[in-house]
């Protein structure tokens, strides 16, 4: 995943870890995630917070051409009203990060 997109997600990392249902989000990312990646997120010994951390770590490692950021945002928007609010906040942060970067170029 692109560094600026990772930065936008990291800005909301604590809120994401505390509030999203990673298993529901993962279901929307089934075409992006391998079976092994999905199994590592589903591990029974993981807490819900650890599952979210694992999901985000996997997304960060995905090739930008697969559009992991955009697909994550769509998954958040589709799964829950609270997730939708997180998606909106992440997108807003991403736009701000882009604007700051453009001003420094």
One Martini backbone bead per residue (centre of mass of N, CA, C, O) as a GRO file, in nm:
protein
  105
    1UNK     BB    1   0.099   0.035   0.018
    2UNK     BB    2   0.080   0.344   0.023
    3UNK     BB    3   0.219   0.570   0.238
    4UNK     BB    4  -0.017   0.781   0.261
    5UNK     BB    5  -0.237   0.572   0.322
    6UNK     BB    6  -0.109   0.463   0.576
    7UNK     BB    7  -0.110   0.731   0.730
    8UNK     BB    8  -0.418   0.760   0.742
    9UNK     BB    9  -0.463   0.501   0.904
   10UNK     BB   10  -0.271   0.557   1.145
   11UNK     BB   11  -0.428   0.805   1.252
   12UNK     BB   12  -0.678   0.570   1.316
   13UNK     BB   13  -0.582   0.313   1.463
   14UNK     BB   14  -0.710   0.308   1.747
   15UNK     BB   15  -1.004   0.324   1.648
   16UNK     BB   16  -1.000   0.074   1.475
   17UNK     BB   17  -0.918  -0.133   1.693
   18UNK     BB   18  -1.172  -0.059   1.885
   19UNK     BB   19  -1.432  -0.062   1.648
   20UNK     BB   20  -1.388  -0.291   1.450
   21UNK     BB   21  -1.506  -0.560   1.243
   22UNK     BB   22  -1.287  -0.759   1.088
   23UNK     BB   23  -1.464  -0.993   0.983
   24UNK     BB   24  -1.660  -0.824   0.816
   25UNK     BB   25  -1.449  -0.680   0.645
   26UNK     BB   26  -1.312  -0.934   0.530
   27UNK     BB   27  -1.553  -1.030   0.358
   28UNK     BB   28  -1.507  -0.778   0.154
   29UNK     BB   29  -1.186  -0.896   0.102
   30UNK     BB   30  -1.175  -1.185  -0.035
   31UNK     BB   31  -1.037  -1.095  -0.320
   32UNK     BB   32  -0.762  -0.992  -0.170
   33UNK     BB   33  -0.740  -1.232   0.015
   34UNK     BB   34  -0.603  -1.494   0.132
   35UNK     BB   35  -0.650  -1.780   0.300
   36UNK     BB   36  -0.413  -1.736   0.496
   37UNK     BB   37  -0.490  -1.450   0.583
   38UNK     BB   38  -0.770  -1.520   0.692
   39UNK     BB   39  -0.671  -1.725   0.902
   40UNK     BB   40  -0.493  -1.521   1.066
   41UNK     BB   41  -0.744  -1.348   1.150
   42UNK     BB   42  -0.929  -1.598   1.273
   43UNK     BB   43  -0.787  -1.667   1.509
   44UNK     BB   44  -0.900  -1.768   1.818
   45UNK     BB   45  -0.670  -1.622   2.006
   46UNK     BB   46  -0.768  -1.363   1.903
   47UNK     BB   47  -0.849  -1.060   1.937
   48UNK     BB   48  -1.023  -0.816   1.793
   49UNK     BB   49  -0.778  -0.624   1.789
   50UNK     BB   50  -0.574  -0.824   1.661
   51UNK     BB   51  -0.730  -0.863   1.399
   52UNK     BB   52  -0.706  -0.572   1.306
   53UNK     BB   53  -0.401  -0.556   1.302
   54UNK     BB   54  -0.365  -0.782   1.093
   55UNK     BB   55  -0.527  -0.660   0.864
   56UNK     BB   56  -0.360  -0.402   0.833
   57UNK     BB   57  -0.086  -0.537   0.783
   58UNK     BB   58  -0.173  -0.677   0.524
   59UNK     BB   59  -0.258  -0.427   0.363
   60UNK     BB   60   0.025  -0.286   0.372
   61UNK     BB   61   0.156  -0.530   0.189
   62UNK     BB   62   0.004  -0.452  -0.046
   63UNK     BB   63  -0.029  -0.387  -0.359
   64UNK     BB   64  -0.130  -0.102  -0.512
   65UNK     BB   65  -0.270  -0.239  -0.765
   66UNK     BB   66  -0.500  -0.367  -0.565
   67UNK     BB   67  -0.634  -0.144  -0.385
   68UNK     BB   68  -0.649  -0.159  -0.058
   69UNK     BB   69  -0.758   0.110   0.038
   70UNK     BB   70  -1.019   0.130  -0.130
   71UNK     BB   71  -1.132  -0.147  -0.032
   72UNK     BB   72  -1.140  -0.077   0.267
   73UNK     BB   73  -1.333   0.160   0.249
   74UNK     BB   74  -1.567   0.003   0.125
   75UNK     BB   75  -1.593  -0.203   0.353
   76UNK     BB   76  -1.665   0.003   0.568
   77UNK     BB   77  -1.918   0.125   0.423
   78UNK     BB   78  -2.075  -0.170   0.406
   79UNK     BB   79  -2.090  -0.279   0.726
   80UNK     BB   80  -2.122   0.009   0.890
   81UNK     BB   81  -2.188   0.308   1.033
   82UNK     BB   82  -1.920   0.329   1.195
   83UNK     BB   83  -1.738   0.253   0.961
   84UNK     BB   84  -1.821   0.488   0.779
   85UNK     BB   85  -1.697   0.706   0.961
   86UNK     BB   86  -1.408   0.601   0.933
   87UNK     BB   87  -1.383   0.631   0.629
   88UNK     BB   88  -1.423   0.936   0.623
   89UNK     BB   89  -1.181   1.009   0.806
   90UNK     BB   90  -0.960   0.881   0.633
   91UNK     BB   91  -1.013   1.042   0.374
   92UNK     BB   92  -0.964   1.319   0.497
   93UNK     BB   93  -0.672   1.265   0.578
   94UNK     BB   94  -0.565   1.197   0.296
   95UNK     BB   95  -0.618   1.472   0.171
   96UNK     BB   96  -0.437   1.630   0.366
   97UNK     BB   97  -0.175   1.480   0.300
   98UNK     BB   98  -0.171   1.556   0.001
   99UNK     BB   99  -0.165   1.864   0.036
  100UNK     BB  100   0.097   1.879   0.194
  101UNK     BB  101   0.274   1.746  -0.019
  102UNK     BB  102   0.224   1.950  -0.251
  103UNK     BB  103   0.343   2.199  -0.094
  104UNK     BB  104   0.643   2.058  -0.071
  105UNK     BB  105   0.708   2.035  -0.398
   0.00000   0.00000   0.00000
